[in-house]
Structure formats: C-alpha cells, structure tokens
C-alpha cells in the first residue's frame, strides 16, 4: 500500500482502495499456490466419458421429444438446434416473419425443456452444461 499510495486518486475512497489491494494480494497468493501435480490418468478418463454419454442420451431424448411438439414449433426448433441455421434463414425457408420464428423457437425450446425436466432430474456444472441426470420415468432419457 505504501508503494502504491500515489495511485490513490480520491482520498475519500481510501477504504475501498485498501480492500482492492487486499483482494488482489489474496488472488495473487492463491494463484501461486496452484498444484503442480497432474491428475492420474484413470481419473481424467472417468470425467471425459460420462459427459459424452450424457450428451448422447440428452440428444436422443430431445429428438424423441421434438417429434412430439406441435408442427408450428417442431420445424423451427429442428432447423435452429439440429441443423444450426440462423433464425433469419429459417424465416425465409418457412415463409414466416423473423419475429414469428424467434417466438416459435423460444416457445419450442421451452416445451422441450419442460419435457426433459419432467422426464429426468438434471445436474448442471457451473457453466450450465448438463453433466448428469437421473431418470424419473423408466422410458425416457435413454
């Protein structure tokens, strides 16, 4: 703090400035303490495989649930999610307005999400990606 005292622009904010320095110092300390040992090979393999299984199971379930959607929502969602088309191109292909496509895709995604959550209890990572699931009914999420 003593070395950086010239960086303090507003004496009224001394407390906030001190907290900021303390926070940065703690972050630097823990960054330097980063573990150097690599994970065992069998542990790394365990984490990569279930994610692929979860993704495959969710994709299969979503394709089944997609077929259950009303036609008005089914085609826009299929084009957006499974073919990766931009919404503007979907509007041109289906001959409807961009606003209608946005609405149908949003509502269709909501319907799919509801069906998936009714079928399975989902587990997410901190970024919102599905990393695990537990079936609530026997014939779903397969």
N, C-alpha and C positions, 0 to 999 in steps of 0.2 A: 504494500500500500504506500509505503514511504517513497519508493522509487517511482511510483505512478501518480503521485499527488498532483503533478502538473496536468494530468489528463482530466482531472475533475473540473468540469466547466461550471457547474452550478452548486454552490456551497449548500444550498437548501436541500439538495438531494444526496447528501453525504451518506445517509443510512442505506439507501438503495445502491449506491456506488460500492459500499463495503460488502453488501450481500452479493453483489455481482462478482466481485473479486473472489470472495469465499467460494461461491458456486463454481466458478471457473477453475479454481485451485483444486477443489474436490474432484471435478471431472478429469482434470489432468492426472491427478494421483491415481484414480481407478483405471484410466486408460493405460498407464504404465504398468499396472498390475495384471495385465491381460495374460491368461495362461498360455504357456508355450508348448505344452504337450498336446499332441494331436489325439483325436478320438480313436478308439480302437476300430479296426476295420469292420468287425461284426456289428458294432453299434451304428456306424454310418449306413450300412446296408439295411438295417432294420428300419431306419427312418425314411429311406427313399422308397422302399417297396410299398408300404401301406398307402402312401399318398397316391400312387398310381392306381392301386386297387380302388380307393375311394373315388378318384376321378372317373374311372371306368364305370363303377356302379352308379354314380350320380348321372353320368351321361346316358347310360341305358335307361334309367328311371325317367329322366327328363324326356327322352324320345318317346317313351310309352305315354307319359302324361301329356305330351304335346299333341298326340293323336286324339286325346280326349277333349281338347279345347274346342270351343266353337270355331267354325271356319273363319269367321271375321278376324279372330286373333291368331289362329294356328299358322296361317301362311306368313303374315308379317313377322311373327316371332321366329319361325323356322328360318326365314331369309336373313334376319338380323343375327340370330345366335349361332345357327349351324352353318350358314353359308358366308357369314361375315359381311354382308352387303351394307353399305351406308344407307341410312334412312331415306335420303333423297332418291337413291336408285330404286329402293323398294316402292316408293310412292309412284315413280314413273312406271315400273313394271306392273304394279297392281292397278294403276289408273285412278288413284285416290290422292287426296291432298297430303302434304308433308305433315300437317297437324294431325290428321286422322291416323297416319302411320305411327307418329310418336305416341299418340294416345293408345292405340291398339297394342303396340309393342310393350308399353309400360303396364297396361292392364293385363296383358297376356303373361308377362313376366311375374306379375303379382299372383295370378292364378296358379302358375307353375310353382311358385314359392310356397303358396298355401298347400297345394297337393303334396309337395315334398315334405313340408313340416308336419302334415297330418300323417304321413307315412313313416317318417323317421325322426328321431331326435338327433339333431346335427351338432357337431363340435367344430368350432372355428379357431383358427390361430389368431394372433394379434392383428393380422392384416385383413381378416375377414374371409380367408380361404377355408373351405371345408377340409378338415383333416381327419375327421372320424364321424361315424354315425352308428346309431343303434335302431334296429327295426322296431316299429310299434305294431306293425301288422306283418303276417307271415309272407305274403306275396307281393312285397314291394322292396324297393332299394336293392335289387339283385344285380 
